[in-house]
């Protein structure tokens, strides 16, 4: 599965806004014989509970868990949680949607793959804007911080759909059964400044470049990199045993350096490749 128009950024620090109501999924309301996160709607019903409150969390007491106990596509294999919300303050520049994600194959169905989708339809003065989509088929054993840039600072309301659980098949079955935990959904400031790079003792140069980017780090704390294009598609991935990366083609790219997850030592730098 290709990642479509997304960026996955993990930063050493970020300033979170409390824009998203119940983004920590701490408050739940009862509906019939199931619960739903307050302000959110799910496709739970009295027969199939697809979205649940779970004590496994990284922030607060609970997270939102998406799984599927449906066996036929006729009943909708995919578990969904949606939010319609008018923002209480401008998004601003260099902000992103941020959430913590744990994603595992559902062992009870002998699944070996995962499925997760984040979809956002932003609006400006009631007019829909280009959708923001992030999809993953990777496994995250631990909660991993996902950041998806908001490219339009003028948006004033959003429709968000978070989906996982399973995917319907052509023979009316369900496949890629997945367990997904989501926690700490917010809008974050998401820029890695020159000062942050200096504090991390990392130099990335030249920028702009015509092809080659050099990475120098004093303490060798970063061991892996990802390179994304301006739409968020992953175009390179490798280790940092070498201190240079070659980028083919002019444009704007985002270079993510991966360090010690326990210390949250991940940074990202925008790279401009000139003709």
N, C-alpha and C positions, 0 to 999 in steps of 0.2 A: 504494500500500500504506500503510495506516495504521500508525503506531507504537503498539504495544499495551503499556500498563503499563511504561513505561521512562522514564528520565531520562538525558540525555546531558550530562554536566557535565565541563568542563575547568578545572582549578584552577591557581592560581599555585604551589601547593605541596601535597603530601600525604605522609602517613606510611604507608608500605606495610607490611603484615604479611606474613610468609612462610607464610601459611596454605595456599596452593595448591601442591601438590607438582608440581614441574617446570612451573610456570607460565610460565617463560621459554622453555620448549621447547628447552632445551640438550641434554638427554639423550634419546637414541633407542635403541630396541632392534630387533633384526632378527627378523622373522617370515617364514619361507619366503623369497620373493624381494622383500620390501618391508620398510620400517621403520615403526615406530609410536613416538610420544612416550611415554617411560616414565611409568607410572601411568595413562595414557589408553588408551582403546580406540577404534578407528576402523572404518569399513566398507570398508577396503582388502581386496582379495583378490588371489589370484595372477594374475588377469587384468586387474583395474582398480585402479590406485593413485590414490586420490582425495585423500589427505592426505599431504603430504611435508614433509621438512625443507628449509628454504630459507635461503640466506645473506643475503637481504635482511631486515634486522632493525633495531630501534631500541634494543634492549637485548641485550647478549651477542653471540654469533656467529650465532645462528639464530632464525628464527621458524617458526611452523607455517603452511603454505600449503594452502588448500583449493581444488580445481579439479575439473572433471569431464571425463573423456574418454569418457563413456558417451553413447550416442545413442538409447537406448530406455528408457522409463520402467520397463519390465519388469525391468531390471537395476539400478534405483534411480539416478536422475540426481543426487540430492543427496549431497554429501560431508559426512561427519559425524565428529566427535570427541566422545567422552563421558568423563565422570569421575564416579566414585562415591567420596565421601571423607567421613570423620568428622573434623570440625574439632578441632584440638589446643588451642584456646582459645576463650573466648566471643567472639562477634562484637562485641557492644557496641552502643552507640547512635551514630548518625550515621556508619555505615560503609557501604561500597559495594563491589560487584564492579567491578574496573577492568581494562581491557586496552587495548592499542594496536591499531588496526585500519587496514589499507589495503585499499580495496575498488574494483575496477575491472571494467568489462565485459570479457569474454574476446574479445580482438580476433581470435583465430584462428577464431572462429565468427561473426564480424561482429555480435556482440551489442552492443546499445546501452543495456542496462539492467543492474542489479545486484540480487543477492538475498543477504541475510545474516540469520541468526536466532540469537539467544542464548536458551536456555531453561534455567531452573533450577527444580528441585523441591526445596524445603528441607524438613527434617524436624526435629521436636522430640520427643525420647524415642520415636523410631520412628513418630510420627504425621506424615503429610504435611501441609504447610501450603500456602496459596495460591501458585501458580506465579509466578515472575518471568520475564517475557518481554520481549525487546527485538528488534525487527526493523527493518531498514533497506533501502531501495532507492536510496539516494544513492550518489554516487561520492566516494571519498576518495583523491585523488591521492597524498597523503603519509600517513604514519602519524598517526592522530588518536586522542587518548586518550578512551575511552568510560568513563563511570562510571554504574553502575546502582545506585540506593540499595537497601540491605537494610533493609526496614521492620520486621522482627521480630528483635530482638537476642537472642532465646532459641534460635535455630536451632543445632543441634549436628552436623548432617550435611547433605550436599547431593548431588544428582544434577544434573550440568551437561551440556547438549548444545550444541555449537557446530556450525552447519550453513551450508553455502554450496554453490557449484559450479554447480548448475542446479536447475530445478524440472520435474517430470514434467507432461506435457500430456494432455488427454483422448484424443488420437489416438496415445497410446503413444510420444510423442517427448519431447525435452528442450528446455527454453527458458530464457531469462534466464541464459545461461551467464556465469559470474562467476569472477574470480580474487580470493581473499581471503587476506590475511596477518594473522595474529594473534600478538601478542607481549606479554610482560610481564603475564600474567594474575595478579591478586592480589586481596586484600581490603584496601582503603584506608580511612583516615579521610577523610571527605569533607564537612567542614563549612567554610564560609567565615565566619570570625569577623568581629566588628566591627573588631577590630584589623587584620585583613587588608584590609578595605575602607578603613580609614583610611590604611594604607600605600599602597594603590592610589590614594588621593586621589579616592575616589568616594563620593558620598552618594546614598542611595536612601531617599526619604521621601514621605509619611508611611507608617509601617508599624506597626500595621495602618492600612488605608485603607478608604474607602467606595467608591472607584472609581479615582481618579487617583493615579498614582505618578510622582514627579519624579525625574529622574536628573541629578545634577550631577557633572561630572568636571573636575578642574583641568587635566589635560594632554591631554584629548581622545584618550586611548589606546584607547578602546573605540568601535567603529564600527557594531556590529550587535547585535541582541538576539533571543532566543527566549523565549517564555513557554509554560510547560507547566502543565497542571492536576495535581492530586494523584495521578492515575493515570499521569502521564508523557506524556499526549497533547499534542502540539504544537498550541496554539490561536492563537498569534500569532508573526509573524516580521517584522522590519523593520530599517531603519537607525536610527541615533541622531542623525539630523540635527535631530530635535525632542527636547526634554528631558522630555517627558511621555508616559506610556502609560496608556491607558484600559482597565480590566479590568471586564468585565460579569459580574455574578453573584457572590454571596458564596462563600467557600471558601478553600482553601489552594492557592497557586500557587508556581511556581519560576521566577524570572527569571534568565536566563543572559545575561551580557554577553560579547561576543566581541571580543578585542583582537588583538594581534600573535601569530600562532601560533608564530613562531620564538622569541619570548620567553615563550611559554606564558602569555599575559596574558588568561586567561579566568576569570571568577568567576561564582558563582551565589548568589542570595539568595532565601530563602523569604519570600513575601509573603502576608499574611493580609488578605483582603477581608471586611469585616464587613457585616452587613445594614444 
